[in-house]
Amino acid sequence: MNLHLITLHAMPSAQAVPLAAAFLKAYLDQAPALQGKVTTTTAEFFCGTPLEQLVASIKEQQPAIVGLPVYVWNRLECCKLITILRQQFPDLLLIAGGPEATADPARLLAEAPFDLLVVGEGELTAAELMERRLDGASLQGLPGTAQLVGGELQVIPRPQIEDLAILPSPYLAGLLDTHIANGMVWQLSRGCPYACEFCYDGMGDRKVRRYPLDRMEQELAYLVSRGASQIFALDSTFNTDKKRAKHLLRLIRETASDVHFHFEVRHELLDKEQAQLFAQLTCSVQIGLQSADPAVAGGVGRTFNRDEFTAKVMLLNDSGATFGFDLIYGLPDDTLEKFKEGLNFALSLYPNHLDIFPLAVLPGTKVAHKAAAIGMRHLSDPPYTLLESASFPLADMARARQLGAASDIFYSRGKAVAWFNGVVRGLKLKPLELLERFADWLQGQMGRMPDEAELDDGQIWQLQRRFLISLFDERKAQKLLPAALDCVDYHYAYGVALMAVPPIPPDDDQLLQLDLLKMKLARASSLTLLPFSYEILDILESGEPDLAWISKQLQTGSWAAIYPAHGEVCTESLIKPYYRLLEELDGTRTAGAIAKQLRIPAADALEFLQFAMAEGMVTGEYSQFKHLP
């Protein structure tokens, strides 16, 4: 008997990993009662794949049972697929699981002809389902399922798996190997101890269950040995168990220092040691701020203390850790003014990025149950977005959406964290005021508020410059503008270098054999050259930019090369002739001819070019000098 599991991902990304299907297959493959009797196959596609292509791929497998994990992003397409399968293959057993099946079984069964839904964790339920099918037994009354019996919904819960050690690791079984190089979602626990009323996680029994640490160590070693580049830790409250969290962070520091990790943490549980450990890793830490209004937070089962939040976040700032916040607008009793105050507060704390969303009124949550009674109007189908409420009317939702887009573009994508608050102070504005002015300016420039995905980094950089030139002029602060633009320009170039792949330079012996002055050298594509109004190294050494101090105290004029080398971003402040030399290297003329034109002595030019090539700033054809094997 063949169970065929199909995963429909939202879009290609490092997080597009068929985790649910892999856990099910790992468990079923090792279930003693199913050995030699059941095969579990998996397939994955992206939303938007033609349905006829999905149907054809399923037909090739000749399954007896088809199962799909159903999420917010694929619910509609899963229902369409199941409807077609029922028409073409009436004998197939069609099942679904996932958060949508668990939270909204009645509507999901009404939308598509599923035979049954798996509610909650699926491993034990799937195994018992397969055993019953093999024995020819009825599926009615199967724990962990929702079914229509005589036209009535019957939901029979199954207790959660207390000991996660009984679940075989899909990672160690090799079921996710094809995804490792692109990115991996690493499940560290199941369950959430908190009761946020807008979240699917808040619907459980508040019990967190964790995998054994020795298994975590084996899985991490497995992923690292197979070239994992980034890992998303699937644990919405990673630091709930502080001792365990610190153990894992030290393990990552010692064995996976080159892998980029993503963590979700609770701010209340942060301490100085955690912050320092996060700072020692290549990682980003996400904190669910959601709302900075205590009453709004309390209305959805959360607590918020501004002073405590600030103190905890400052631990991350002081350590140098990279972190961001989630913000939701439209929660019960939220208003545009409360959201704006929360956004202003968030920006003042120097997050590296902000993720801002409208409330999604997820089915089955406490917010969904009371939505109509408190005047919430929302999409009835995925993504369930709030349209308006008594306290957050339609026009205010539109303004909040505009501010969220402005933050995405100007602050997060614009890599503004290092200079944003310095510019705000120089202009004598609040953080929110600058963002509001940018939103209005951009709307006027483009006639609409674009999505950040429409713009590349270079376009965003130019928008930042144009807006700031306009704003400094409006505020009659033109004397401070050059210092502000120096900061903006540098951090754009830094971001480019951070993502660039440097060339492999010749070794010392090869370099000494090269007659660089006779070679047609070219600037490396990973090199950015920029002129600055002030000495850029002094600006960087001064810490957070004080525009008035920079404009009064620092030496004017510098020329810099910004590039990746030695595993970091390097910045060299150059004298103008050397800057011009690099600028002119385009592979069409010899370096010596360019140096002569710029009146740089040949010996000086050669010494500089040797340094530039060793650093990966310039490239040239030197393959004939590479050592033979």
Secondary structure, 3 states (H helix, E strand, C coil): CEEEEEEEECCCCCCCCCHHHHHHHHHHHHCHHHCCCCEEEEEEEECCCCHHHHHHHHHHHCCCEEEEECCCCCHHHHHHHHHHHHHHCCCCEEEEECHHHHHCHHHHHHHCCCCEEECCCCHHHHHHHHHHHHHCCCCCCCCCEEEEECCEEEEECCCCCCCHHHCCCCCCCCCCHHHHCCCEEEECEECCCCCCCCCHHHHCCCCCEECCHHHHHHHHHHHHHCCCCEEEEECCCCCCCHHHHHHHHHHHHHHCCCCEEEEEECHHHCCHHHHHHHHCCCEEEEEEEECCCHHHHHCCCCCCCHHHHHHHHHHHHHHCCCEEEEEEECCCCCCHHHHHHHHHHHHCCCCCEEEEEECECCCCCHHHHHCCCCCCEECCCCCCEEEECCCCCHHHHHHHHHHHHHHHHHHHHCCCCCCHHHHHHHHCCCHHHHHHHHHHHHHHHHCCCCCHHHCCHHHHHHHHHHHHHHHHHHCCCHHHHHHHHHHHHHHHHHHHHHHCCCCCCCCHHHHHHCCHHHCCCEECCCCEEEEEEECHHHHHHCCCCCHHHHHHHCCEEEEEEEEEECCEEEEEEECHHHHHHHHHCECCCCHHHHHHHCCCCHHHHHHHHHHHHHCCCEECCCHHHCCCC
